[in-house]
Amino acid sequence: MPAINMGAASGSNANVATSPVSVMMSPFSGPTGSPFDAVQMDPTTQLPVAAPTNYSTGALSTGIGFGCPHVVGLTAPQSVKDAGFTDDYTPGVTNPDGTAATLAVLTCIGGGKSLATENGEAVTDPYEVQPLLNFGNGGSRDAGAGPAFTGFATKMVTATGSTANGAAIEAGFVNRSGLTMATGQSAFGSSTTASAAVA
């Protein structure tokens, strides 16, 4: 299954900025050109330049059980807690105790990678911490011109006033829920700053 937004044309692997659905995706296979994305795209046409041997599944393989359109409220921070989250929770980064992870242990088992030596022993070399990303409903899948494409992290933020879809919920995080949020409602906002490349 390609890493596409559910509102996109089947088989498309391009940015779907205007799709009506916002979804979370893995930073490892969601953005075009990410480490596990086998599809090579023409930057002008956004079409595959060669038949892929494997499709990225980034938009479907987060394994976290919820998506970006989740809106809670009106009584933040209690409503955020009642929904099972914490204010400023950043999927892929925030540990259960509210502190930030330093390695990608929340997105990859064991932090994600090990390097085999000539003797066959693996040296652990985990990825740096990686937030889950989102796109769709006005948000772009990619955040640059590669070759190390990145995306936009998501974070639980609370509206301080009426916030239309596409408007800032809090500084640096945009509403991609598809709804106009009321004061005191919270949602997973989409960062306006590109995430760091996977390393």
N, C-alpha and C positions, 0 to 999 in steps of 0.2 A: 504494500500500500504506500503510495507516495506521501511525502510530508506536505499535505495540502490542507487547507481550511475546508471544513465540511460543506461550505457553501460554494466551493470552487468547482470548476468543470473537472469531471473525473479524469485523472491521469495528468493533470497540470502540475508542474513543479515550480511555477513562477510565483512572484509576489502576488498576493491577493488582497490588496489594500482596501478595496471597496466591498469585500464580501460581508454579508450581514452577520456572520458568526465569528466570535473571537475565541481562539483556542490557545492552550499552552503547548509548548513544544520543548524538546530536549535541545540544549545548546550543542550537543555532540552530533546530532543528525538532523536538526531542524533547518537552520539557515543553509542556503546553497553554498557549497564549498566547505562545509563543516567537516570535521574528521571522518565521520561515518556516512557522509553523503556521497554516493557513487555516481551521481548524475552530474555531468559537466554541462554548464549552461553557457550559451552565447550571451555576453553582456548586453548586446544591442537588441536582439530579438527575444531574449529570455526563453529560448527554446533549447532542448537538448542538442548538443553538437554530435553526440554519438549515442547509440543504443546502450542504455545502462545495464550492467550486470546485476545490480541490486538497487532497489529504491530506498531512499531515506524514509524512516518511519517516525521522524521527530515529533510530528504533531499528534501522534497517537501513542507514543511509548513513554510518557512521563511516569506512569504507574502510581499516580498520586490520588486518583479518585475524585478529583474535582476540576472545574475549569474556570476560565476567567470571567464569564458572565455572572458569577455568583455575587449577588448583592444582599447585604445584611443591614439591619437597622430597624428602627430609627434611634436606638438608644446606645450608641457607641460611648464608651468602650465595652459596656456590658453585653450588648448584642453581638459584638465580635467574639467575645468569650463564649457566649451561649452557642455560637455557630461552630465552636471548636478551634478558633484561631486566636491570635494575639494581634493587637494593633501593631502596624509596621512589620508584620510577618512577611518575610521574603522567601517564597518557596525555593528550595535548593540551597539556601544560605542559612536560614534561622534554625538553630537547634531547638529541641523541645523546651529547654530551659530559658529560651529567649536570647541566648548569646549567638554570635555568628560563628559558623564553622570556618576552619582555615583551609581545609582540603575538600575535594568534591565527594565526600562520604555520603552526602544526602542525595546525590544524583547518580552515583556509581557504587557498586559493591566494592568495599575496600579502598575507595578513592579512584578506582578506574583503570589502572594500568600497572604492569610490571614489565621489566626488561629482562629477557633471557640472556644468560651468559653463554660462553662456549661450552661450559660444563653442564648446561641444562638447568642450572639454578636460576630462579627468577629474583631479580632485585626489585623491591617495591619502589615505585616512583609515581606516586599518585598525582592526578591532575589538581590544579589549583581550584579553589572553591568556584562553583558554577551556579548561577541562578537559573531557574526555569524561565523560559522566554515566552512571549505571546505575540500573535499577529492576527490580522483580520479586523473587521468592523472599523476600518479606517487606519489600522496599524499595519506597517510593513513587515514582511517576513525577514528581510535583510536590512542591515544597518550600514551598508557601505559597498565598496567596489572590490572587495576581496584582494588577494586570493583567500585570505582568512575571513570569510564572512561572519558577521556577528548579528545579534538581534537586540531585542529590548526586554529587559527583566520586568518582572511583575511584583507588586508589593501591595499588602492590605493597607489601604488609606481611607480616610474619612472625610466626607464632604462638609464644608463649613457654610455652604449655601447651595442653592439650586445649581446643579451641574449637568449640563447637556452632554450627550455622547460626543466625544471628541474634545471636550473642554477639560482643563486641569482640575483634578479633584483636590490635590495638594501640589505644591511646587514640585515640578519634575515628574509628575505622574498623571496620566490622562485617563479619562473615563472611556473604556471600550466595552461597557456592558450592554450597550444598545438601548439603555434606558436613561431618562433624566433622573438623576439622583436628588433626593431632598436632603436638607440639613440633617446631619446625624446618621445618614446612611453610609455604609462602608462597602468597598469593592476592591478587587484586585486591579489596581491601576497599572497602566503600561508606562514604563520609564520613557522619558524623552531623550535619555542619554544612552548611547550604544553600549552594550556589554563588552567586556574584555574578550579577546579571542581565547579560545580554549588552549591552555598551555599546561 
